[in-house]
Amino acid sequence: MLTVTEATEALQNAMPDFPSDTVALRDVCGRILHEPASAERDQPPFDRVTMDGIAIRHSRFAGGQKTFPLQGRQHAGDPPLELSDESSCIEVMTGAVLPGGTDCVIPVERIEVTGSIATLENAYVPEYRQFIHAQGSDHARGHRLLNVGHRIEPVDVAVIASCGLMSVRVSRQPVIRIISTGNELVPAGQPIANHQIRMSNGPALMALITAHGYGNCEHDHLVDDRAVLHARLEEHLRQSQVLILSGGVSMGKADFVPDVLSELGVKVVFHKISQRPGKPMWFGIGANDQAVFALPGNPVSTLICARQYVLPALSKASGAIPSAALRASLTESLQFTAALTCFQPVRVRSADDGTLLATPVATNTSGDFSALSRTDGYLELPMEQSEFVAGSSWPLRLWTDHRHAT
C-alpha cells in the first residue's frame, strides 16, 4: 500500500500528456497555454492621454503663460495632431494620442474655455508630463506576457487579443467519461425504493471536473454485472482518454472493476493508498495511454480522491504550471489513532493578518457527503503524526479553486 506521496508521484509519472489544439480566442478560457503570448507592440503603443482636457507645451507655462489659444481637437482613435505654435494648445480626450509638440495635459476641470481661448485656473501648477501614459511604460514590443503552462483566465483573453492573436495553441480537451457503478443507484427524478440510494457521486464528479475547465465530459451508470462492465468499459476505453469510475474497487464480491479493467488491458499503477478516507483507490493506464481512475464509492472518499489525485493529474497532463501550495492553520486541536494520512474537511476563513484559518467539520463516516457542503476544502494531515494542535499549519486543498488543483 503506497503512501499519499508515493501514490502522487507514481500517478504523475504515469500520466500521459494531452496534445495541443489551435483554438479561436472566444474558446480559450480555462485552457492551458501551449505557446507563449508576446506583445505585438509597445504598450501603450504611443504616449496616451489619460484625462480629458488640453495638451500644452509645459515650458510655456513655466515661462508664465496662463492662457492658450485652442488649435484643434484630438479624439481617441484620431491620427495625431502636431502643435503648430508652442503658445497654443490642443483639446484632447482620454485615450487619445498625445499631440506632437506637447508634453503636459491640463484636466478640463482646471481650465475655463471662452471662445477659442483656454485659461488655467488661478494658482493651478501643472507638472511636466502629467496625465500622460508613456509609450512602452507597461511593456515593450516582444515582451513575454503569458508563459507556456498558464491557465487562461478571462482577463488573459484581453492580453492575448492585445497580442494580435485570433487563435492560440492550447491544451486539447480530453474526452472524459465518468462512470458510476452499483445496482443500488437511482438517478434523481426516477422512482426510488427504500433499499436504493440516489446517484450523487456521478453528478458531483461531473460538476467538479467541468468547473476546472474540462468540458468534454459525460456520465454513465453501470450495474454490478461483470459482463455489462466488460462490454461498456471496453467501449468507453475506445472512445475516451480519461475514465473516472466511482465504486466497485474494494474487496466485496461485487467489486469487479479492478479485474475487468485488467482483462481490458489496463495496467494497474497502484491499488490502495494509506489514507483516510479513500484507501481503496485504484489507478491504471490503458493500452492506448488512457488514464483510468477507479475511486472508492463512498461519497466523501470519491470527492476527496478526485480533488487530491484526478484534478492534479489532469492539470499535469494539460501542461499546466504547478501552483504554489496553500496552507491553513487549525483553529482547534485534532487527534487520530490510525496511522494513515488524514484528509480533514474544513471551513476556511482569513485572519486579520491574511493567513488562512481552517475549522474542522466532522463527517458521519465517509458516506456523509451532505457535511461537505459546509466546507471549503480539506487539510492533508500526515500519517507520521497522531496529534495536530490548534495553530499548526497544514496543506490545504480547496474544492473548486482550479488555480490550486496541483
DANOR-V999549 format. One record per pair of residues at least 4 apart in sequence whose C-alpha atoms are under 7 Angstrom apart, sorted by the first residue. I is the first residue (numbers start at 1). J is the second residue. D is the distance in Angstrom with one decimal. If there is no record, write none. Layout:
# DANOR-V999549
i = <I;I>
j = <J;J>
d = <D;D>
This chain:
# DANOR-V999549
i = <1;1;1;2;2;2;2;2;3;3;3;4;4;4;4;5;6;7;7;8;8;9;10;11;12;15;15;15;16;16;17;17;18;18;18;18;19;19;20;20;20;20;20;21;21;21;21;22;22;22;22;23;23;23;23;23;23;24;24;24;24;25;25;25;25;28;29;29;29;30;30;30;30;31;31;31;31;31;32;32;32;32;32;32;32;32;32;33;33;33;33;33;33;33;33;34;34;34;34;34;35;35;36;36;36;36;37;37;37;37;37;37;38;38;38;38;38;39;39;39;39;39;39;40;40;40;40;41;41;41;42;42;42;42;42;43;43;43;43;43;43;44;44;44;44;44;44;45;45;46;46;46;47;47;47;47;47;47;48;48;48;48;48;48;48;49;49;49;49;49;49;49;49;49;50;50;50;50;50;51;51;51;51;52;52;52;52;52;53;53;53;53;53;53;53;54;54;54;54;54;54;54;54;55;55;55;55;55;55;55;55;56;56;56;56;56;56;57;57;57;57;57;58;58;58;58;59;60;60;60;61;61;66;66;67;67;67;67;68;68;68;68;68;68;69;69;69;69;69;70;70;70;70;70;70;70;71;71;71;72;72;73;73;73;74;74;74;74;74;74;74;75;75;75;76;76;76;76;76;77;80;80;81;81;82;82;82;83;83;83;83;92;103;103;104;104;104;105;105;106;106;110;110;111;111;111;111;112;112;112;113;113;113;114;120;136;139;146;149;149;149;150;150;151;152;153;155;156;157;158;159;160;160;161;161;171;173;173;174;174;174;175;175;175;175;175;176;176;176;176;176;176;176;177;177;177;177;177;177;177;178;178;178;178;178;178;178;179;179;179;179;179;179;179;179;180;180;180;180;180;180;180;181;181;181;181;181;181;181;182;182;182;182;183;183;184;184;185;185;185;185;186;186;186;186;186;186;187;187;188;188;192;200;201;201;201;202;202;203;204;205;206;207;208;208;209;210;210;211;212;222;224;225;226;226;227;228;229;230;230;231;232;233;234;234;235;236;241;241;242;242;242;243;243;243;244;244;244;245;245;245;246;246;246;246;246;247;247;247;248;248;248;248;248;249;249;249;249;249;249;249;250;250;251;256;257;258;259;260;261;261;262;262;265;265;266;266;266;266;267;267;267;268;268;268;269;269;270;270;270;271;271;271;271;272;272;272;272;273;273;273;274;274;274;275;275;275;275;276;276;276;276;277;277;277;278;278;278;278;280;281;281;281;282;282;282;283;283;283;284;284;284;285;285;285;285;286;286;295;295;296;296;297;297;298;298;298;299;299;299;299;300;300;300;300;300;301;301;302;303;304;305;306;306;307;307;308;309;310;311;311;312;312;312;313;314;315;315;316;322;323;323;323;325;325;326;326;327;327;327;327;328;328;328;328;328;328;328;329;329;329;329;329;329;329;330;330;330;330;330;330;330;331;331;331;331;331;332;332;332;333;333;333;334;334;334;335;335;335;336;336;337;339;339;340;341;341;341;342;342;342;342;343;343;343;343;344;344;344;344;345;345;345;345;345;345;346;346;346;346;346;346;346;346;346;347;347;347;347;347;347;347;347;348;348;348;348;348;349;349;349;350;350;350;350;351;351;351;361;363;363;364;376;376;377;377;377;378;378;378;379;379;379;379;380;380;380;381;388;401>
j = <272;273;274;6;7;272;273;274;7;273;274;8;273;274;275;9;10;11;273;12;309;13;14;15;313;291;313;317;289;317;317;318;171;172;317;318;171;172;34;169;170;171;172;169;170;171;172;167;168;169;170;27;28;167;168;169;170;28;166;167;168;157;166;167;168;152;152;153;154;151;152;153;213;151;152;170;171;213;149;150;151;152;170;171;318;319;320;148;149;150;151;152;169;170;171;148;149;169;170;171;148;169;144;146;147;148;144;145;146;147;160;163;142;143;144;145;163;141;142;143;144;145;163;141;142;163;164;45;140;141;135;136;139;140;141;135;136;137;138;139;140;48;134;135;136;137;138;135;136;97;134;135;97;98;132;133;134;135;95;96;97;98;132;133;134;93;94;95;96;97;98;131;132;133;94;95;131;132;133;93;94;107;131;92;93;94;107;108;91;92;93;105;106;107;108;89;90;91;92;105;106;107;108;89;90;91;92;102;104;105;106;89;90;102;103;104;105;86;101;102;103;104;62;103;104;128;63;64;65;87;65;66;119;120;117;118;119;120;87;88;89;117;118;119;88;89;116;117;118;88;89;90;91;116;117;118;88;89;90;90;91;90;91;92;78;81;90;91;92;93;96;92;93;96;93;94;95;96;97;96;97;99;99;100;99;100;101;99;100;101;102;96;128;129;128;129;130;130;131;110;126;120;121;118;119;120;121;118;119;120;117;118;119;118;124;140;143;150;319;320;321;320;321;320;156;157;159;160;161;162;163;164;165;165;166;318;214;216;216;241;242;216;217;240;241;242;216;217;218;240;241;242;243;217;218;219;240;242;243;244;202;218;219;220;243;244;245;202;219;220;221;222;244;245;246;202;220;221;222;245;246;247;221;222;223;224;246;247;248;222;223;224;247;223;224;196;197;196;197;198;199;190;192;196;197;198;199;198;199;198;199;196;204;205;299;302;206;219;207;208;209;210;211;212;400;214;214;215;400;402;229;254;229;230;256;231;232;233;234;260;235;236;237;238;264;239;240;290;291;290;291;292;291;292;293;292;293;294;293;294;295;294;295;296;297;302;295;296;297;254;255;256;257;297;255;257;258;280;282;294;296;255;280;255;260;261;262;263;264;265;266;266;267;286;287;284;285;286;287;284;285;286;283;284;285;283;284;282;283;284;280;281;282;283;279;280;281;282;279;280;281;279;340;341;279;340;341;342;340;341;342;343;301;343;366;296;301;302;305;296;294;295;296;293;294;295;292;293;294;291;292;293;289;290;291;292;290;291;302;305;301;302;301;302;302;366;367;303;366;367;369;304;366;367;368;369;305;366;306;307;308;309;310;311;311;399;312;313;314;315;405;316;405;406;317;318;319;320;320;406;403;404;406;395;404;395;396;393;394;395;396;356;357;358;393;394;395;396;356;357;358;391;392;393;394;357;358;359;390;391;392;393;357;358;359;390;391;359;389;390;388;389;390;387;388;389;386;387;388;386;387;386;383;384;383;381;382;383;380;381;382;383;378;379;380;381;360;378;379;380;360;361;375;377;378;379;358;359;360;361;375;376;377;378;379;358;359;360;361;374;375;376;377;356;357;358;359;376;356;357;358;354;355;356;357;355;356;357;375;368;371;368;398;399;397;398;399;396;397;398;394;395;396;397;394;395;396;394;392;405>
d = <5.5;5.4;6.2;5.7;5.7;6.8;4.9;6.1;6.0;5.7;5.2;6.1;6.3;6.6;6.8;6.2;6.1;6.0;6.9;6.1;6.8;6.1;6.2;6.0;6.1;6.7;6.7;6.4;6.4;6.0;4.3;6.4;6.5;6.2;5.4;5.4;6.2;5.7;6.8;6.2;5.4;4.6;5.0;5.5;5.5;6.1;5.2;6.4;5.3;4.2;6.2;6.4;6.3;5.3;5.6;6.2;6.9;6.7;6.1;4.2;6.7;7.0;5.6;4.9;6.8;6.8;5.2;5.6;6.0;6.0;5.1;6.0;4.9;5.7;5.6;6.1;6.0;6.6;5.6;5.6;4.5;6.2;5.4;5.2;6.3;6.6;5.8;5.2;5.2;5.4;6.3;6.8;6.4;4.5;6.5;5.0;6.2;5.4;4.7;6.3;5.2;5.8;6.9;5.7;4.8;5.3;6.1;5.7;5.1;6.7;6.3;6.8;5.3;5.4;4.4;5.3;6.2;5.1;4.8;5.3;6.5;6.6;5.0;5.7;6.2;4.7;6.3;6.0;6.8;4.3;6.6;4.6;6.0;4.4;4.4;6.2;4.7;6.6;5.4;5.4;6.3;6.9;7.0;5.0;5.4;6.9;6.7;5.5;6.3;6.3;6.9;4.5;6.0;5.5;6.3;5.7;4.6;4.6;5.7;5.8;5.0;5.6;5.6;4.9;6.4;6.9;5.3;5.2;5.3;6.2;5.7;6.2;5.0;6.3;4.9;6.0;5.1;5.8;6.5;6.5;4.8;5.9;6.1;5.8;4.4;5.1;5.8;5.8;5.9;5.5;6.5;6.5;5.4;4.3;4.0;6.2;5.5;4.3;5.4;5.6;5.3;6.7;7.0;5.6;5.3;6.3;6.4;5.8;5.6;4.4;6.4;4.9;6.9;5.0;6.3;5.4;6.4;6.1;6.7;4.6;5.5;6.3;6.3;6.1;5.7;5.9;6.1;6.6;5.6;6.5;4.7;6.3;5.9;5.6;6.6;5.6;4.4;6.4;6.2;5.0;5.7;5.7;5.2;6.4;4.8;6.0;5.9;4.5;6.2;6.0;5.1;5.6;6.8;5.4;5.8;6.7;6.1;5.8;5.4;5.1;6.1;5.6;4.5;5.8;6.4;6.9;6.9;6.0;4.7;6.4;6.3;6.1;5.2;5.3;6.3;6.7;4.9;3.7;6.7;6.3;5.8;5.4;5.0;6.2;5.4;4.3;6.1;6.7;5.8;5.2;6.8;6.6;6.6;5.1;5.6;4.5;5.5;6.0;5.7;6.6;6.8;6.0;5.3;6.2;5.4;4.5;5.4;5.6;5.2;6.6;5.6;4.4;6.3;6.5;6.9;5.0;6.4;6.7;5.3;4.2;4.8;6.0;6.2;6.5;5.7;6.9;6.9;6.2;6.1;6.1;6.6;7.0;6.1;5.5;6.8;5.4;6.3;6.3;6.5;5.9;7.0;5.3;6.2;4.8;5.4;6.3;6.1;4.7;6.6;5.9;6.3;4.7;5.9;5.7;5.1;5.8;6.7;6.4;5.0;6.3;6.5;6.1;4.7;6.3;6.0;4.7;5.8;6.7;5.8;4.8;5.6;7.0;6.1;4.6;6.2;5.7;6.3;4.7;6.2;5.9;5.0;6.7;5.8;4.8;5.5;6.4;6.1;5.5;6.5;6.6;4.9;5.2;7.0;4.9;5.8;4.8;5.9;6.2;5.3;5.5;5.0;6.7;6.5;6.9;6.1;4.9;5.3;5.8;5.0;6.4;6.9;6.3;6.1;6.0;5.9;7.0;6.2;6.6;6.2;6.2;6.0;6.0;5.8;6.6;6.9;5.9;4.8;5.2;6.9;5.4;6.5;6.1;6.0;6.1;6.3;6.2;6.0;5.7;6.0;5.8;6.4;6.2;6.0;6.4;6.5;6.5;5.9;4.6;6.3;5.6;4.8;5.9;6.3;4.7;6.1;6.0;4.8;5.9;6.1;4.6;5.8;6.0;4.9;5.8;5.0;6.7;6.1;4.9;3.7;6.8;3.9;5.9;5.4;6.9;5.4;5.7;6.2;6.4;7.0;6.6;6.1;5.9;5.6;6.3;6.1;6.0;6.2;6.3;6.3;6.6;5.3;5.1;6.3;6.0;5.7;6.0;5.4;4.0;6.1;5.2;5.3;6.1;6.0;4.1;6.6;5.6;4.8;5.8;5.6;7.0;6.4;5.8;4.3;6.5;5.2;4.3;5.1;6.2;4.9;6.6;6.6;5.9;5.2;6.4;5.3;4.7;4.4;5.8;6.2;6.1;5.0;6.2;5.1;6.7;6.5;5.9;4.5;7.0;6.3;5.9;6.1;4.9;5.7;6.1;4.9;6.4;5.7;4.7;6.1;6.3;5.2;6.7;5.7;5.5;4.9;5.9;4.6;6.5;5.6;6.7;6.0;5.6;7.0;6.0;6.0;5.7;5.1;6.2;6.4;5.3;5.6;6.1;4.9;5.9;6.6;5.3;6.0;6.0;6.1;6.2;5.9;5.7;4.7;6.3;5.5;6.7;6.9;6.1;6.2;6.1;5.8;6.1;5.3;4.4;6.1;6.1;6.5;5.5;5.6;5.8;6.3;5.6;6.3;6.9;6.7;5.9;5.3;6.2;5.2;4.4;4.9;4.7;5.2;5.8;5.3;5.7;6.6;6.0;6.3;4.9;5.7;5.2;5.2;4.1;6.4;6.0;4.9;6.1;5.0;5.2;5.8;6.5;6.3;5.9;5.3;5.2;6.1;6.9;6.7;4.3;5.5;4.2;4.4;5.9;5.1;6.4;5.5;4.5;6.2;4.9;6.5;6.0;5.2;7.0;4.5;5.7;4.7;4.1;6.0;5.1;6.6;7.0;5.9;5.6;4.9;6.3;6.7;5.0;5.1;6.6;6.0;5.6;6.3;5.8;4.0;6.5;5.6;5.1;4.4;5.2;5.2;6.2;5.8;5.1;6.9;5.5;5.1;6.5;6.9;6.9;4.6;5.2;7.0;6.6;5.5;4.6;6.4;6.1;5.8;5.3;6.7;5.5;5.7;4.6;5.9;5.4;6.1;6.5;7.0;5.6;5.8;5.3;5.8;6.1;5.4;4.2;4.9;5.9;5.5;6.7;6.2;5.6;4.6;6.4;6.4;5.5;6.5;6.6;6.8;6.8>
